[in-house]
C-alpha cells in the first residue's frame, strides 16, 4: 500500500513523486497515458514508487483515508479528473490540487466535494522542476483536518530555510493556499520585470556587454539582492548559443508569455481595492512585449531621444539601488494584498509565515524575505512592508539611485514601467496629501457625487458653477 498517490506525470508530477519516494514514503503514481508511466518507472526505478495503470488500481493501493495529489494543468482538466476519481473515493479521503488553480475554482471544488465528505486542499507549489525534486515551497489551504493528514509528507518534501524550518505552512481554509500562490506569482512577475529593466538600462545606456552584466548580477547576488531570480539571470547571461557563438539571450525572441496567474493577481487586487501597480505594470509589460510586429513597425515611425555617450560605473550602483527598491516594493504590494484578503475572504495565514515559507524553494526566494519575515514577526499588524524600520532605512539610502535610474531610462528612452510604477507607489504611499481632492471636486462637479472635507465631518455637495444652470 502507498501513503500517497500522484496523478499526472508531467515533469512537476514526476519530480514530486521522486521527492516523496526519496523521503521514505511509498507513492503510487498514475498518468492518463500508460507509456508515460512506464517510461517514468523505467527511468527512475525506486522501490518506493508503485506504478498503476488505472484510477481504480491507484485508489485500491492507497492507505485509508486516501491521500491523492493531482498534478494536472489548471482549469478544465482538474474538473474532468475530479469527476473521474470522485466515484472511487470515500468520505474522509483527501484530494490535493497542486496546480496553479484559481482560488475561486478551488473553493467551488471544495464545496462540491464536501457533499461526498471528500476533503480538498488547494496547494500552491513553487520552485519549478528542480524545486519539485529537491524541495519546493508549498502553500496549502483548505480543511485543517486534511492538512494534518498530509503534513508529514509535505514537511518532509519541502525546501528548508536557513533556520531549518520547512517551507510549508497551513495557510487557512478555502482557497487560501492558491490565493497565496497567486500573489507569489504576481510578485514573481514584478521581480522579473524589475531585473529585466536593470539589465536593459545597463545594456542600452551603460553600454555593458553580457559578460560584464553577468558579473554584475553575480556580485549583486552576493549581497542585499541575493535571490533566485538574480542568480539565474547571471547564469542566463553566461550562456552562449553553440551554433552562432553569440550570447543566447540575444537570440531569444522578446515576446513574453504567461499562463495568467500574474494577471489574476492584478484582477483580484482591483476587485478588493489594493494598489499593486508594479505587479500590474509587469503584467502589462508582457502584453506589450507580445505586440512584436507592431513594435517593430512603430520603432521605425516613432523617434526616441538622441543617443548620448554611455554612462560610467556610477550607473551600475544606481541600477543596483533601483532594483533593490523595486524588489522591496514588489513584496510590499503582494503582502498588502495578502493582508486585505484576510479581511475580504477570512483567510487566516500570518504574513510572517508566508514570508517564512517563501525564503527557500520558491521562485521568489530572496535574502530580503528574512527581513520581511522578521518585520511581520515583530509587528504582525504592520500595514506595509515599506514601513518596516530596516527596509525604510534601506529605501531612504537608495532613493537617489532609484530616482536617477528612472531618470536615465526616461532620458534615454529605455522603458522602465515597473520601476516607474514602483517609485510612484513609494512616493504616493509617503504623501500625506495627494491631489485626490481635485478628483473629488471634479466628480462632485459633473456628477454631484459629493465629497468630504478636511475641516469638518459629513458629506458635501457644491454647485461649482452657480452661474451655469443645467
Ligand atoms: C513557480 C512558478 C510557476 C509558474 C511559472 C510560469 O512558482 O514555480 O510560479 O508555478 O507556472 O513561473 O508562469 P507564467 O507562465 O505565468 O510566466
Boltz pocket constraint, residues with backbone or C-beta under 6 A from the ligand:
constraints:
  - pocket:
      binder: B
      contacts: [[A, 100], [A, 125], [A, 126], [A, 127], [A, 128], [A, 185], [A, 188], [A, 257], [A, 258], [A, 259], [A, 260], [A, 261], [A, 262], [A, 362], [A, 363]]
      max_distance: 6.0
